[in-house]
Amino acid sequence: MAGNVGTPGATVAGRVMAILDAFDDQHPRLPLSELARRAGLPLPTAHRLAGELVRHGALARARGDYAIGRRLWEIGLLAPVPSTLREAASPFLNDIHAATRATVHLAVRDGEQVLYLERLAGRASVPVVSTVGSTLPLHATGVGKVLLAHAPADIRRRVLAALTRVTPYTVTQPGRLRAQLAQIRLTGYATTVEEMSLGACSVAVPVRREDQVVAAIGVVVPTLRRDRARLTAALQVAAQGIARHLGA
């Protein structure tokens, strides 16, 4: 997990990384004093470096606080794996969106979080908190549960040891979530019911490259009572198509 960097590097690059590492999903915006504390830097140093990062677009000012800037996300898109995934997934995500008019997601695991690489907006009446480039808890989202189910055992242990409640319906009992993850590996899909946002349900499936799960795709809808099987089938067909493109 990011933040609380005890001994930042002596180099300028080390201090810059300490500032960027101060942000995480629990601290998306930080006042200067807290930014300096979490980065382990003197206040004047943090102020000077944060100002430089703002000028270059790596940080942004948000109501007096600092936040991660758009430029970092744009640079991140140049990384080979996310870029290839987005290109391979794009036509299939558009097909699902056109057929369902639901919010469609493409996501990967980023440490102990789920990182959203793509989002096609669906019905405005369904509350969706994700944005492209944002991270959310693995255990509270459909795509996140898929990725957690297929994550290394040490990642699963750490996530299961620190389950946070986002809504009254978020699964925070380790034993119950562990059983869900086993079921996801068995059935090939994950669902959530108002676990990340009230009024929003999701279903998601893994995207594989050879024998590895490299991403997850999912949809967010008001209810899964009638359409779960149809949505799951559509996602699985899309995931197979994405996998073929990645293999090619």
N, C-alpha and C positions, 0 to 999 in steps of 0.2 A: 504494500500500500504506500502511496506517495505521502510526502510531508514529513515534518519533524526530522530533518536532516541534521544529524548531530555535529558532524565535522565536515563542512563543505571543503572542496578542494582549494588549494592555494592559488590555482590558476584562474584567469578570468572565466574560462570555459566551465570550470568546476563551480564557480560562484553562480554563473548563469543557470547551470543545470540545477543547482540547489534552489534557486528561485522558482524554476518551472516545476520542480518536484514538490514544492510546497502545496500545489493545488491537487485536489483529488475530488471524488464524487461528493464527499461530505463538506468540502471547502472549495466550491467552484468560484467564489468571490472572496477576496481577502483585503482588509484595510492594510495600509503600509506597515503598521506596527506588528500586526499578526503575520504578515508576509515575512518580515525580517526575522521574527521569532521562529517561525516554522522552518525557514531556510538556514537558521543559525548564523545570521549575518548581522553586523552592526547596522543600525538604522540608516546612517548616511550612505553606506555602501548599497544597501537594498534600494534606497531611494534613487540613487544614481543609476544602478543597473536596470531597475524597473522602468525608469524614464527612457533609457536607451531602447529597451524591448518594446515599449509602447510606440516609439518613433518608427521602429521597424515592423510593427504589426504583429509581433510575437505575443505581446500582451495588449489588453484593451482596458480602458477605464469604464467602469460601470457604476454610476451614482457615487463616485468618489472612491470606490474600491477598485482593485485590480482583478482581471479575469484573463483566461487564456485567449489569445487573439486568433483571428481567422487565418492569419498567415501560416501558423503552425499546422493547421489542418490542411491547407493547400500544399504545403511541403510534404506532409505525411502521405498525401495521395500519390506522390511519386514513388513510394516504396513499391517494389515489384509485386509482392503478393496481394495487398489490397487493390492495387490498380488492375491487376489481371482478374481478380475476382469480380470487381465491379463491371469490367468490360464483358466478361463471360456471362454474368448474371443479368445484365441490363435487359435484354430482350425477353427473358423469361419472367422477370419481375413485372415488366410492362404488360405482358400477357395476363398474369394473375390479377394485376390491378384493373385491367380493362374488363375482365370477366367477373370480378367480385365487387369492384368499387370500394374495397376495403383498404386500410393502410397496410402497406407491404414493407417489410424490413429485410435487409441483408446485414448480418452482423458477424463479428469474430470475437474471440476471447482475447482480452487484453489483461493479462495477469489474473486478478480475481474479480474483474468487471467484464461486462459485455460492451463492446464498442460498435456503434452503428455506422456502417459504411454507406448505406443507402436507405432512403425512406421515401416512398411514394405515398402522398397523403390521400386518405380515403374520406369517408363520411365525416363531416364536421361535428356531428352529434356524438361521436365516440371520442372520449378524452384520450389523447396520446401525448406522453411527456417526452418521448424520444425526439432527438434532432440528429441530423447527419453530423458525425464527429463527437456526439455525446457518449458518455458511459453511464450505465445503470447497473444495479445489482444483478448478479447472475441468477440468484435464487428466486427472484420476483418476476421474471419475464419469461415468455415462451422461448424465444431464441436463446436466452441466457440459460435456461434449464437444459436445453439440448446440448449446449456447449459445456455446461458443468457435468452433465452425465458422461461425456466423453473426454473430460479433462484428466490430466494425471492425478493419481491418488493423493498426492500431497496438496494439490490445489483443492480438491474436494474436501479434504480434512480441514484445511484452513477456513474455507467458506462455511462449512457445517459448524465450525466452532464459533462463528460470529454472525449469526443470522439476525438481521435487523427487520423490524416490522415497518412496512411502508403503508399498508392499509390494514383494516381489521381482518382481512382475508389472506394476508401474506403468510405463507407457511414458514414458521420459525421453530418448529420441533425437528431436531436433527434426525430422529428416527423416521418420522413421516416423510421428510424430504429424501432421505436415503432410499426409502422404498419407492418413491416416485422416480428417482434417477434410475434405479434398476428397471422399473417398468418402461421408462423411455428407451433404454438400451434394447429392451425386448421388443417393443412395439414399433419403434422407429419414429415416434413423434412425441411432442410435449404439449400440454395445454396449461393455461392459467385462467382463473376466473376472478377478476377484480383484485388481483394481487399486487399490481403496480399502480393502477388507477381505478377508482370506483367507476362502474359503468363500462369497463373495457375488459374483454376476454381475448385470448390469443391462442393460436395453434402454430406450431413450428416444427420443422424437420431439419435433419443435418444435411450438409453438403460435403461429399467426400471427394478426396483426391487420392487415388489408389486406395490404400487401407486406412487413411487418416481422415478424420473429420476436421475440415479446414474452415468451415463457416456454418451458419444456420440461416434459413429463410423462414419468415413467418408472416401471418396476417393478424390484424387487430380488428375485432368485430364487436357489436353490442352483446351478442349471445352466441353460444355454441350448441344450443339445444337441438336445432334442426340441421345445421349445415356442417357439423364437425367432420363427418366422413367425406363429404364432397370437397371441403377445403383441404383436408389432409391429403386426399388423392391428388388434387391439383398441385399442391406444394411438392409432393414426392415426385411427380412427373417433371416439374420444373427443376428440382434438385438433381435429378438424373441428367437432364439436359445440360445444366451448368457443369456437372462433373465431366460429361463428354467433351465440352469445350475446353475445360481445364486440362484434360488429358491430351487433347489435340495440340 
